[in-house]
């Protein structure tokens, strides 16, 4: 199932089953059935239909949303060698730790918001009628070292836009990994007909502004004194990039 695909269910119980699985990330089938108080035979039938329609996958006794598999990019010639791939539920703790470490530099408030949301919901990928998000991670070996996060509005009037955050652990910067992460997120959005991406950072994060501007992003607005950081009021720099026409 494409993360941008419109959800359509022809039975309310199937919507309830999907929503429960989507909210959990992964869940045991028997626990989902009990939580929804469904008859075993009816539950089994609805799960079969949801699997047939490409909404969920079943692995042994666990159910999860059947997101489309994204290609894995191996950069073996780089130093260090790294991989960029879509985030998995098992990446949750490592991903949150990386985002928080970057956010603790005090110059990326949007990243802190993403970390808080992931920590609260305990689910990485989301796709429901209210919100959707896509996350790619950069890894060295099995260690998550960076991310690109796309928040995808479900409101029709904003459905052509997405909010992007991207970050990398300090010790891995300067090797092109951040650029590759950004390009992966932008390409994913472009291939799915998004027209515009946004990113906002405090004005004190001059390196992030320069990084994005060097890759074609433009400053669209500045909100004065929007943040209060370490006792000082700091402007918010709102950047955007238009994607190519499909």
MOLIN-V665548 format. One record per pair of residues at least 12 apart in sequence whose ideal C-beta (glycine too) atoms are under 7 Angstrom apart, sorted by sequence separation. I is the first residue (numbers start at 1). J is the second residue. If there is no record, write none. Layout:
((I	J) (I	J))
//
This chain:
((20	32) (54	66) (99	111) (103	115) (135	147) (136	148) (150	162) (151	163) (166	178) (223	235) (72	85) (168	181) (199	212) (222	235) (223	236) (135	149) (150	164) (222	236) (17	32) (20	35) (70	85) (99	114) (100	115) (149	164) (166	181) (222	237) (223	238) (20	36) (47	63) (70	86) (99	115) (133	149) (134	150) (148	164) (149	165) (166	182) (133	150) (221	238) (29	47) (133	151) (134	152) (148	166) (199	217) (219	237) (220	238) (17	36) (96	115) (133	152) (147	166) (166	185) (220	239) (16	36) (132	152) (147	167) (219	239) (220	240) (146	167) (164	185) (218	239) (96	118) (132	154) (146	168) (217	239) (218	240) (95	118) (96	119) (131	154) (145	168) (146	169) (217	240) (130	154) (145	169) (217	241) (13	38) (129	154) (202	227) (204	229) (216	241) (92	118) (146	172) (145	172) (162	189) (202	229) (212	239) (209	237) (13	42) (17	46) (29	58) (95	124) (17	47) (92	122) (138	168) (204	234) (209	239) (30	61) (32	63) (146	177) (203	234) (14	46) (18	50) (29	61) (92	124) (146	178) (162	194) (202	234) (203	235) (13	46) (17	50) (28	61) (91	124) (148	181) (161	194) (164	197) (182	215) (28	62) (29	63) (148	182) (160	194) (161	195) (164	198) (165	199) (202	236) (203	237) (11	46) (14	49) (21	56) (27	62) (89	124) (114	149) (146	181) (150	185) (160	195) (161	196) (162	197) (163	198) (164	199) (14	50) (26	62) (27	63) (148	184) (160	196) (179	215) (200	236) (201	237) (18	55) (26	63) (87	124) (148	185) (161	198) (200	237) (18	56) (26	64) (87	125) (200	238) (25	64) (138	177) (150	189) (198	238) (199	239) (21	63) (95	137) (198	240) (21	64) (22	65) (138	181) (197	240) (21	65) (196	240) (197	241) (136	181) (91	137) (98	144) (196	242) (197	243) (98	145) (195	242) (196	243) (87	135) (98	146) (99	147) (136	184) (195	243) (87	136) (94	143) (95	144) (98	147) (136	185) (194	243) (86	136) (87	137) (94	144) (85	136) (114	165) (84	136) (85	137) (95	147) (1	54) (91	144) (190	243) (193	246) (1	55) (84	138) (111	165) (134	188) (189	243) (190	244) (110	165) (82	138) (83	139) (111	167) (82	139) (186	243) (67	125) (82	140) (108	167) (80	140) (65	127) (26	89) (3	67) (25	89) (1	66) (102	167) (1	67) (2	68) (1	68) (99	167) (101	169) (98	169) (110	200) (108	201) (109	202) (107	201) (82	177) (107	202) (84	180) (25	122) (78	175) (84	181) (107	204) (108	205) (25	123) (107	205) (23	123) (84	184) (108	208) (107	208) (22	126) (22	127) (75	180) (22	128) (19	128) (73	184) (109	227) (3	125) (7	129) (106	229) (3	127) (106	230) (3	132) (3	134) (4	152) (4	192))
//
